[in-house]
Amino acid sequence: MKPNDTSADKLKIAESRLMSLDSVRSRLAVVWLGGGSVIFLLVVLQSLLGKFGDKTQEAWGWLLPTILPTLGMIITVLGYTALDPLRSRSFVRKDFFRVAFGLSMLYMVLILLTILVQPLTTADPVQLMHTSNLWLGPCQGLVASALGVLFASRSSRTSPRERAVDAS
């Protein structure tokens, strides 16, 4: 910002760095529901084709805790806020959204990679799934922290414009 910027200019700059919380949640839900659906369908297909042999239950024991807790939180929050007649007035910095989005995409790709690499290796598919917890666990912790802020937060931070109006 330049020293001679007006408060309207400063307001535009501040607003350009923000996104509505509803928009952020919707975009992240698309990533998680889309990615989770693809991964879920791949494991269903592998199960039906006998890829896991007698370890099918073990494979599902790996997959379900890998994606369902986060998907459950997202669906619950979206459902709860869908019943809110006064849509959220909260805003999020775009850079934090980008961090949460990037972490979510990385996590989905790592899960997908674990499934897609199975035909290219001699390792047992279920053992490979268990081994992937070495990198998925830490990544899941980071994703859960970022998404927890965006989906579980009850903050009522308003936009700069609304704060300016409220202050006057």
ROSE-546388 format. One record per residue (C-alpha): residue number from 1; residue in three letters; x, y, z. Coordinates in steps of 0.5 Angstrom, whole numbers. Each point is the difference from the previous one (the first is absolute). Layout:
<NUM, "Ala", <X, Y, Z>>
...
***
This chain:
<1, "Met", <0, 0, 0>>
<2, "Lys", <2, 7, -2>>
<3, "Pro", <0, 6, 6>>
<4, "Asn", <-5, 3, -4>>
<5, "Asp", <-5, -5, -1>>
<6, "Thr", <-7, 1, 2>>
<7, "Ser", <-4, -4, 5>>
<8, "Ala", <-4, -3, -6>>
<9, "Asp", <6, -2, -3>>
<10, "Lys", <3, -3, 6>>
<11, "Leu", <-7, -4, 1>>
<12, "Lys", <0, -2, -7>>
<13, "Ile", <7, -3, 1>>
<14, "Ala", <-2, -3, 6>>
<15, "Glu", <-6, -3, -3>>
<16, "Ser", <4, -3, -6>>
<17, "Arg", <4, -4, 5>>
<18, "Leu", <-6, -4, 3>>
<19, "Met", <-5, -5, -2>>
<20, "Ser", <-7, -1, 3>>
<21, "Leu", <0, -6, 5>>
<22, "Asp", <-6, -4, -4>>
<23, "Ser", <4, 1, -6>>
<24, "Val", <6, -3, 3>>
<25, "Arg", <-4, -6, 3>>
<26, "Ser", <-3, -1, -6>>
<27, "Arg", <6, -1, -4>>
<28, "Leu", <4, -4, 5>>
<29, "Ala", <-6, -5, 0>>
<30, "Val", <0, -1, -8>>
<31, "Val", <7, -2, 1>>
<32, "Trp", <-1, -5, 6>>
<33, "Leu", <-7, -2, -3>>
<34, "Gly", <3, -1, -7>>
<35, "Gly", <7, -3, 2>>
<36, "Gly", <-3, -4, 5>>
<37, "Ser", <-6, -3, -5>>
<38, "Val", <6, -2, -5>>
<39, "Ile", <4, -3, 6>>
<40, "Phe", <-6, -4, 3>>
<41, "Leu", <-2, -3, -7>>
<42, "Leu", <7, -2, -2>>
<43, "Val", <0, -4, 7>>
<44, "Val", <-7, -3, -2>>
<45, "Leu", <2, -2, -7>>
<46, "Gln", <7, -3, 3>>
<47, "Ser", <-4, -4, 5>>
<48, "Leu", <-5, -2, -5>>
<49, "Leu", <5, -3, -4>>
<50, "Gly", <4, -3, 6>>
<51, "Lys", <6, 4, 0>>
<52, "Phe", <1, -1, 7>>
<53, "Gly", <-2, -7, 1>>
<54, "Asp", <-2, -2, 7>>
<55, "Lys", <3, 7, 2>>
<56, "Thr", <-6, 4, -2>>
<57, "Gln", <-3, 2, 7>>
<58, "Glu", <8, 2, 1>>
<59, "Ala", <0, 4, -6>>
<60, "Trp", <-7, 4, 2>>
<61, "Gly", <3, 0, 7>>
<62, "Trp", <5, 5, -3>>
<63, "Leu", <-4, 4, -4>>
<64, "Leu", <-6, 2, 4>>
<65, "Pro", <4, 3, 6>>
<66, "Thr", <4, 4, -6>>
<67, "Ile", <-5, 4, -3>>
<68, "Leu", <-7, -1, 4>>
<69, "Pro", <1, 4, 6>>
<70, "Thr", <2, 6, -4>>
<71, "Leu", <-6, -1, -5>>
<72, "Gly", <-4, -1, 6>>
<73, "Met", <2, 7, 3>>
<74, "Ile", <-1, 3, -7>>
<75, "Ile", <-7, -3, -1>>
<76, "Thr", <-2, 2, 7>>
<77, "Val", <2, 7, 0>>
<78, "Leu", <-3, 1, -7>>
<79, "Gly", <-7, -3, 2>>
<80, "Tyr", <0, 4, 6>>
<81, "Thr", <2, 7, -3>>
<82, "Ala", <-5, -2, -6>>
<83, "Leu", <-6, 1, 6>>
<84, "Asp", <3, 7, 2>>
<85, "Pro", <-5, 5, -3>>
<86, "Leu", <5, 6, 1>>
<87, "Arg", <6, -3, -4>>
<88, "Ser", <7, 1, 2>>
<89, "Arg", <3, 7, 1>>
<90, "Ser", <7, -3, 1>>
<91, "Phe", <6, 1, -4>>
<92, "Val", <6, -4, -1>>
<93, "Arg", <7, 2, -3>>
<94, "Lys", <1, -2, -7>>
<95, "Asp", <7, -3, 2>>
<96, "Phe", <-2, -4, 5>>
<97, "Phe", <-6, -3, -4>>
<98, "Arg", <6, -2, -5>>
<99, "Val", <4, -3, 5>>
<100, "Ala", <-6, -4, 2>>
<101, "Phe", <-2, -2, -7>>
<102, "Gly", <7, -2, -2>>
<103, "Leu", <1, -4, 6>>
<104, "Ser", <-7, -4, -1>>
<105, "Met", <3, -1, -8>>
<106, "Leu", <6, -3, 3>>
<107, "Tyr", <-3, -4, 5>>
<108, "Met", <-5, -3, -6>>
<109, "Val", <6, -1, -5>>
<110, "Leu", <4, -4, 5>>
<111, "Ile", <-6, -4, 2>>
<112, "Leu", <-2, -1, -8>>
<113, "Leu", <8, -1, -1>>
<114, "Thr", <0, -6, 5>>
<115, "Ile", <-6, -3, -3>>
<116, "Leu", <2, 1, -8>>
<117, "Val", <8, -2, 2>>
<118, "Gln", <-3, -7, 2>>
<119, "Pro", <1, -4, -7>>
<120, "Leu", <7, 3, -1>>
<121, "Thr", <3, -3, 6>>
<122, "Thr", <1, -7, 3>>
<123, "Ala", <-2, 2, 7>>
<124, "Asp", <-7, -3, 3>>
<125, "Pro", <-5, 6, -1>>
<126, "Val", <-3, 0, 7>>
<127, "Gln", <8, 0, 2>>
<128, "Leu", <1, 6, -4>>
<129, "Met", <-6, 3, 3>>
<130, "His", <2, -1, 7>>
<131, "Thr", <7, 3, -2>>
<132, "Ser", <-3, 6, -3>>
<133, "Asn", <-2, 2, 7>>
<134, "Leu", <7, 2, 1>>
<135, "Trp", <-1, 7, -5>>
<136, "Leu", <-8, 0, 1>>
<137, "Gly", <0, 1, 7>>
<138, "Pro", <4, 6, 1>>
<139, "Cys", <-4, 3, -7>>
<140, "Gln", <-7, -2, 3>>
<141, "Gly", <2, 4, 7>>
<142, "Leu", <2, 6, -4>>
<143, "Val", <-6, 0, -4>>
<144, "Ala", <-5, -1, 6>>
<145, "Ser", <3, 6, 3>>
<146, "Ala", <-1, 4, -6>>
<147, "Leu", <-7, -3, -1>>
<148, "Gly", <-2, 1, 7>>
<149, "Val", <1, 7, 0>>
<150, "Leu", <-4, 1, -6>>
<151, "Phe", <-6, -5, 2>>
<152, "Ala", <0, 0, 7>>
<153, "Ser", <1, 7, 2>>
<154, "Arg", <-5, 4, 2>>
<155, "Ser", <3, 7, -1>>
<156, "Ser", <-4, 6, -2>>
<157, "Arg", <5, 4, -4>>
<158, "Thr", <-3, 4, -4>>
<159, "Ser", <3, 3, -7>>
<160, "Pro", <4, 7, 1>>
<161, "Arg", <-6, 4, -4>>
<162, "Glu", <-5, -3, 6>>
<163, "Arg", <5, 2, 5>>
<164, "Ala", <1, 7, -3>>
<165, "Val", <-8, 1, 0>>
<166, "Asp", <-1, -3, 7>>
<167, "Ala", <6, 5, 3>>
<168, "Ser", <-3, 6, -3>>
***
